[in-house]
Amino acid sequence: MLINRYACANLLDQRVCKTSLTLAVPQAQPTGVEMMREVLLGTKDDRSQVYLPELCIGCGTCVKTCPKGELIIGSVGAVSRGLIDKDFLEKKNRACTLCALCAKVCPTGALDFRKAGKSERDDSYLSVAMKPTAVDHGKCVRCGLCIDLCPQGCLSRDGWKLAEDGCLGVVGKVRIDLARCVHCGWCSAACPTGAIAVEKPFSGEFSRDEAVCQACRTCVDTCPANALFNKEWKPGEIVEKVSHRKDACIYCGACSVACPVGAITVDKTAILPEMKKKNVFEKMVSGPSPRPSLTSRLETDDNRCLGCGNCVIACPVNAFSDPYLAAGHLNELDKKALLEVTNGSIKIVNQDVCGSCATCSMICPADAIWLVKKEVA
């Protein structure tokens, strides 16, 4: 069974539904940074660098800022899709001086520096300087729109019940898990009474090359703010492959880091919150997001493989190398960039060009191809 690239969309939708953002029914999340998994990245004397993977959105801002090139980011799309067992961020631990610049520019507080076990965070940290998303419960009418639309599921109902004063109303509060809020602004935009205030971390510019984009949806599945989406289309209608919700974008750059073919560029133009040494940090984070490192490798199982070739066609790296292949012409091209069916089973042509998006794994009907963590020197 061979399918063309556009027929892949429905299959990919079905496979990614388990890991994509769920807007209708946000799941309850544990609150408080103290309940999250912590990874010790480095120590020096009584100071330590701690990584909180659950807060990381894969934006790579810390990687761009590190003056020693100590931090590594990769497999962002696969991690976002839940298709590889690893974290976004890794560390070389060769020349780190524990300067804390990486933590200070992190928009979500996923990096923390501690002295004698106590966090050093102050208003020189972007995640601290940013005003917390707040609800004016005097204005709130408990409609629930903010809860339904939050892409991180960090809003929930607290003590909601029908009012007992005879009016047609609801009493209670909206609870916000501030640790997981990414300041996208969906809640504020949806609120009919203007009861929610949100401050964003960055302003910036987003661009995408339609000719390079292979419609693999990696960016859509990665975006922490649900700022990217695929438009529905009517028969005969031509629409852009990926659309951008400018007002929801936090210009973090995770989509750019995740894109397996480099079709997206995100430039941070300013840090919006007032923080110490803001001008210095703006110079550090300005410009395009960093390109990812290859932190994963593909593995296959010949016994499971059906030889259908769907992964070969759906692979965005293959598709970018030859549009004819992207259209489904599997057997009419002798040369493939990354994946090829040989003697009835899938073969890896060149591991080094893999974009670590795991699109091949998502579309495989037999679970015969997958990504595993690769040690980075």
C-alpha positions in Angstrom: 0.0 0.0 0.0 1.5 3.3 -1.1 0.0 6.7 -0.3 0.9 10.1 -1.5 2.1 12.9 0.7 -1.3 14.7 1.1 -3.0 11.4 2.0 -0.5 11.1 4.9 -2.2 14.0 6.8 -5.1 12.0 8.1 -2.9 9.1 9.2 -0.5 11.5 10.9 -3.4 13.2 12.6 -4.6 9.8 14.0 -1.2 8.8 15.2 -0.3 12.2 16.8 -3.7 12.6 18.6 -2.2 10.9 21.7 0.5 13.5 22.1 -0.9 16.7 20.6 -2.2 19.5 22.7 -5.8 18.8 23.9 -7.8 22.0 24.1 -11.3 20.7 25.0 -10.5 18.9 28.2 -7.2 20.0 29.8 -5.8 17.4 32.1 -5.2 18.2 35.8 -1.5 18.9 36.4 0.4 18.7 39.7 1.3 22.2 41.0 4.5 23.5 42.3 8.0 23.2 41.0 8.9 21.1 44.0 6.8 18.2 42.6 8.7 18.1 39.3 11.5 15.9 38.1 14.9 17.5 38.5 18.1 16.8 36.6 21.4 17.9 38.1 23.5 19.4 35.2 26.5 20.5 37.1 28.0 21.5 40.5 30.8 23.7 41.6 31.6 24.2 45.3 28.2 24.8 46.9 26.5 25.9 43.7 24.5 23.7 41.4 22.7 23.9 38.1 19.3 22.1 37.9 17.2 21.4 34.9 13.4 20.9 35.2 12.4 19.0 32.0 8.6 19.4 32.6 9.0 23.2 32.3 11.2 23.1 29.3 9.5 24.0 25.9 12.5 23.2 23.7 13.0 26.8 22.6 16.8 26.7 22.7 17.1 30.3 24.1 19.5 29.0 26.7 21.6 27.2 24.1 21.9 30.5 22.1 23.0 32.4 25.2 25.6 30.0 26.6 29.0 31.6 26.0 30.8 28.3 26.3 28.6 26.3 24.0 27.9 23.8 26.9 24.2 23.2 26.2 22.9 21.0 23.5 19.3 20.8 22.2 17.9 18.3 19.7 15.0 15.9 18.9 12.6 18.7 19.9 9.8 17.4 17.6 10.2 13.8 18.7 10.2 14.8 22.4 7.2 17.0 22.0 5.3 14.2 20.3 6.3 11.7 23.0 8.1 9.5 20.6 11.5 9.3 22.2 12.6 8.8 25.8 14.8 11.8 26.4 14.8 15.5 27.4 15.0 18.5 25.1 18.3 19.6 26.7 21.6 18.0 27.4 25.0 19.3 28.7 28.6 18.6 27.7 30.0 19.6 31.2 33.4 20.5 29.9 33.8 24.3 30.3 30.8 25.5 32.2 31.5 28.2 34.7 28.0 28.2 36.2 27.5 31.8 35.1 23.7 31.3 35.1 23.1 33.3 31.9 21.2 30.3 30.5 18.8 30.3 33.4 18.3 34.1 33.4 17.0 34.1 29.8 14.8 31.0 30.1 11.2 32.1 29.7 9.7 29.3 31.7 12.2 28.8 34.6 13.3 25.4 33.4 16.8 26.1 34.5 17.7 26.9 38.1 20.9 27.8 39.9 21.0 27.0 43.6 23.5 27.9 46.3 23.5 25.5 49.3 20.3 24.1 47.9 18.5 27.4 47.7 17.4 29.0 44.4 19.2 32.1 43.4 16.3 33.4 41.3 15.6 37.1 41.5 14.3 39.8 39.1 17.4 39.4 36.9 15.7 36.1 35.7 13.2 36.6 32.9 10.9 34.0 34.4 10.8 35.9 37.7 10.6 39.4 36.1 7.7 38.5 34.0 4.4 39.4 35.6 2.5 36.2 36.6 -0.7 35.6 34.7 -3.5 36.8 37.0 -7.3 36.5 37.2 -9.4 39.4 38.6 -12.1 37.2 40.2 -14.3 40.3 40.6 -14.6 40.5 36.8 -14.5 36.7 36.2 -17.9 35.2 35.2 -16.8 31.6 35.4 -17.6 30.9 31.8 -14.7 28.4 31.5 -13.4 29.6 28.1 -9.9 30.2 29.4 -9.8 26.7 30.9 -10.9 25.1 27.6 -8.5 27.0 25.5 -5.2 26.9 27.5 -2.8 24.9 25.4 -0.8 23.8 28.5 -3.9 22.8 30.5 -2.7 24.9 33.4 -6.0 26.5 34.3 -8.6 24.7 36.3 -11.8 25.2 38.3 -11.5 25.8 42.0 -14.7 25.4 44.0 -17.1 26.1 41.2 -20.8 25.7 42.1 -24.1 27.4 41.4 -24.6 30.6 43.3 -27.0 30.3 46.2 -28.3 33.9 46.1 -31.0 33.3 43.6 -29.1 34.6 40.6 -28.1 32.6 37.5 -24.5 32.5 38.3 -21.5 30.4 39.3 -19.2 31.1 42.2 -15.6 29.9 42.7 -12.2 30.8 41.3 -10.0 30.0 38.3 -6.8 28.4 39.5 -3.6 28.9 37.4 -0.6 26.7 37.7 1.9 29.5 37.3 4.9 27.2 37.1 3.5 25.7 33.8 2.1 28.9 32.3 3.9 29.9 29.1 2.3 33.3 28.8 0.7 32.7 25.4 -2.3 34.9 26.0 -5.1 32.5 24.9 -6.9 32.9 28.3 -6.7 36.7 28.1 -7.9 36.8 24.5 -10.9 34.5 25.2 -12.0 36.2 28.4 -15.3 38.1 27.7 -14.8 40.4 30.6 -11.1 41.2 30.4 -10.5 39.5 33.8 -7.1 38.0 32.9 -3.8 39.8 32.5 -0.9 38.2 30.6 2.6 39.5 30.0 4.6 37.8 27.2 8.3 37.1 27.3 9.4 38.2 23.9 8.4 40.2 20.8 9.8 38.9 17.6 9.3 37.9 13.9 8.2 34.6 12.5 8.8 33.5 9.0 8.3 30.2 7.1 9.5 29.3 3.6 6.5 27.7 1.9 8.7 26.1 -0.7 10.9 24.4 2.0 8.1 23.4 4.4 7.0 19.7 3.9 3.8 19.9 5.9 5.1 17.3 8.4 3.3 19.1 11.3 6.3 18.9 13.6 6.1 22.6 14.3 2.4 22.3 15.0 2.9 19.5 17.5 5.8 21.3 19.1 4.5 24.8 19.6 3.8 25.3 23.4 1.4 28.1 22.6 -0.8 26.5 20.0 0.3 29.4 17.7 0.7 27.1 14.6 -2.1 25.2 12.9 -3.2 23.6 9.6 -6.1 25.3 7.9 -9.0 23.2 6.6 -9.5 23.5 2.9 -12.3 22.9 0.4 -12.0 20.8 -2.8 -9.8 22.7 -5.2 -8.7 25.3 -2.7 -5.1 26.0 -2.1 -4.1 27.0 1.4 -0.7 27.6 3.1 0.8 24.5 4.6 1.1 25.9 8.1 -0.6 29.0 9.4 0.6 31.3 12.2 -1.5 32.8 15.0 0.6 36.0 15.6 -1.3 37.0 18.8 -0.7 33.6 20.5 3.0 33.3 19.5 5.6 33.9 22.3 8.5 33.9 19.8 10.3 31.3 21.8 11.6 29.6 18.7 10.8 26.0 19.5 9.1 25.5 16.1 12.3 26.6 14.4 14.5 24.3 16.4 12.1 21.4 15.8 11.6 21.8 12.0 13.5 18.9 10.3 14.2 20.9 7.1 14.9 24.4 8.6 11.8 26.0 7.0 11.0 28.2 9.9 13.0 31.2 11.3 12.1 33.0 14.5 13.9 36.2 15.5 13.5 37.6 19.0 13.5 41.4 18.7 13.0 42.3 22.3 12.5 41.1 25.9 9.2 42.5 27.0 9.3 42.3 30.9 11.5 44.7 32.8 14.4 42.9 34.2 18.0 43.7 35.4 20.5 44.1 32.5 17.7 43.8 30.0 19.6 45.4 27.2 22.5 43.0 27.6 20.2 40.0 27.6 18.3 41.3 24.5 21.6 41.3 22.6 22.3 37.7 23.7 18.9 36.3 22.6 18.4 38.4 19.4 18.6 36.8 16.0 17.5 33.4 14.7 17.0 30.4 17.0 19.9 27.9 17.2 19.9 25.0 14.9 19.5 21.6 16.8 22.2 19.0 17.3 21.5 15.4 16.2 20.8 13.8 19.6 18.9 10.8 18.3 19.3 8.0 15.8 16.9 5.8 13.8 16.5 2.1 14.5 14.5 -0.3 12.4 13.1 -3.9 12.7 13.2 -5.9 9.4 10.9 -8.5 10.8 8.2 -6.0 11.5 8.6 -3.9 8.4 6.0 -4.4 5.7 7.9 -2.7 3.0 5.0 -0.3 2.3 7.3 2.7 1.9 4.9 5.1 3.7 7.8 6.3 5.9 10.0 7.0 2.9 7.3 9.2 1.3 6.3 10.9 4.6 9.8 11.7 5.7 10.2 15.5 5.3 13.9 15.2 4.7 13.3 12.8 1.8 10.4 15.0 0.5 12.6 18.1 0.6 15.3 16.3 -1.4 12.9 15.5 -4.2 9.3 16.8 -4.6 8.6 13.9 -7.0 9.2 11.5 -4.1 7.0 13.6 -1.9 4.2 13.1 -4.4 4.4 9.3 -3.8 6.7 8.1 -6.6 8.5 5.7 -4.4 10.0 3.3 -6.9 10.7 5.7 -9.7 13.6 7.4 -8.0 16.9 5.5 -7.4 18.3 7.9 -4.8 16.8 8.8 -1.4 18.3 11.2 1.2 17.4 9.4 4.4 15.1 6.3 4.0 14.8 3.7 1.3 13.0 0.4 0.9 15.5 -2.3 -0.1 14.6 -5.9 -0.6 11.2 -5.4 1.0 12.3 -3.6 4.2 13.2 -0.2 5.3 16.9 0.9 5.2 18.6 4.0 6.5 20.6 5.7 3.8 22.2 8.5 5.8 21.6 8.8 9.5 23.4 12.2 9.7 20.7 14.0 7.7 17.8 12.9 10.0 15.7 15.8 11.3 14.7 13.9 14.5 11.0 14.7 13.9 9.8 11.0 14.2 7.3 11.5 11.4 8.4 8.1 10.0 7.6 6.5 13.3 4.2 8.1 13.5 3.1 6.9 10.1 4.5 3.3 10.2 1.6 0.8 10.5 3.9 -1.9 12.0 6.0 0.1 14.5 9.1 -0.9 12.5 11.0 2.3 12.8 11.7 4.5 15.8 14.1 7.0 17.4 16.4 6.3 20.3 18.7 8.7 22.2 22.2 9.2 20.8 25.1 10.1 23.0 26.5 13.5 21.9 30.2 14.2 22.2 
